[in-house]
Amino acid sequence: MKTVEYLDAVKTAYSLGSDYQLAKKMNENTSRISMYRTNGTVMNDDLAIKISYLLDLNPLAVLADAHIEREMKLGNDSMVIFWEEVKRSGKMDVKVLSKMVA
């Protein structure tokens, strides 16, 4: 999932009618939520952790999604592969790291 999809999931899960209510729920600034929506900004690790807590998701999976989204925007294919593996396996496997540096 991408940042905006996670934000929408929180809104749905808590029946929030606006991004203002979402910002309050997440203890974020409304302008920051707007930035994620309008500028296509990728959530930072702090927001990913908050979202994982609010949606009762594995924090590593949400963090991985954020990093995948960011690395895709940067065109860094090897890091996309790394974070996809982290998400799939639920851990940071040394074998994946060794392929990246070999």
Legacy VTK file of the C-alpha trace (Angstrom):
# vtk DataFile Version 3.0
C-alpha trace
ASCII
DATASET POLYDATA
POINTS 102 float
0.000 0.000 0.000
1.037 3.565 -0.580
0.970 6.471 1.864
-2.395 7.839 0.722
-3.945 4.375 0.856
-2.804 3.969 4.454
-4.203 7.390 5.354
-7.520 6.427 3.796
-7.471 3.114 5.685
-7.103 4.954 8.994
-9.956 7.300 8.039
-12.157 4.323 7.217
-11.192 2.304 10.288
-12.078 5.181 12.611
-14.988 6.613 10.580
-13.224 9.939 10.164
-14.937 12.325 7.780
-12.076 14.663 7.031
-8.328 14.993 6.887
-8.636 17.440 9.786
-10.066 14.625 11.930
-7.394 12.276 10.604
-4.655 14.729 11.566
-6.104 15.018 15.074
-6.318 11.222 15.426
-2.702 10.822 14.345
-1.430 13.828 16.297
-0.201 15.356 13.046
-0.484 18.782 11.505
-3.286 19.113 8.927
-0.834 20.686 6.498
1.333 17.572 6.751
-1.608 15.318 5.848
-2.393 17.633 2.957
1.230 17.422 1.824
1.020 13.640 1.664
-2.114 13.865 -0.454
-1.255 16.736 -2.808
2.511 16.500 -3.212
2.762 12.728 -3.271
5.118 12.870 -0.317
5.980 9.479 1.160
5.287 8.937 4.848
8.238 9.046 7.177
9.046 6.240 9.608
7.274 8.006 12.480
4.003 8.161 10.563
4.410 4.552 9.419
4.700 3.426 13.042
1.609 5.438 14.035
-0.360 3.920 11.161
0.741 0.394 12.050
-0.429 0.958 15.624
-3.784 2.459 14.614
-4.500 -0.288 12.090
-2.994 -3.089 14.203
-0.525 -4.009 11.450
3.016 -5.332 11.550
5.146 -2.169 11.823
7.867 -3.686 9.661
5.392 -4.217 6.806
4.189 -0.608 6.928
7.753 0.680 7.153
8.701 -1.520 4.213
5.813 -0.139 2.151
6.972 3.418 2.863
10.518 2.583 1.854
9.352 0.741 -1.264
7.310 3.771 -2.300
10.253 6.119 -1.664
12.824 3.960 -3.466
10.507 3.488 -6.453
10.272 7.271 -6.801
14.060 7.453 -6.694
14.409 4.637 -9.225
16.540 2.596 -6.859
15.569 -0.910 -7.973
17.954 -2.785 -5.682
16.501 -1.082 -2.613
12.966 -1.767 -3.831
13.875 -5.458 -4.034
15.416 -5.314 -0.568
12.332 -3.724 1.038
9.982 -6.063 -0.817
11.913 -8.987 0.654
11.759 -7.424 4.114
8.001 -7.076 3.769
7.584 -10.612 2.433
9.761 -12.291 5.049
9.017 -10.030 7.998
12.711 -9.650 8.769
15.871 -8.071 7.441
17.655 -11.088 6.097
21.451 -10.968 5.836
21.253 -13.025 2.630
19.360 -10.210 0.890
21.924 -7.692 2.126
24.806 -9.837 0.922
23.355 -9.907 -2.619
23.228 -6.125 -2.617
26.881 -5.641 -1.738
28.380 -8.531 -3.673
LINES 1 103
102 0 1 2 3 4 5 6 7 8 9 10 11 12 13 14 15 16 17 18 19 20 21 22 23 24 25 26 27 28 29 30 31 32 33 34 35 36 37 38 39 40 41 42 43 44 45 46 47 48 49 50 51 52 53 54 55 56 57 58 59 60 61 62 63 64 65 66 67 68 69 70 71 72 73 74 75 76 77 78 79 80 81 82 83 84 85 86 87 88 89 90 91 92 93 94 95 96 97 98 99 100 101
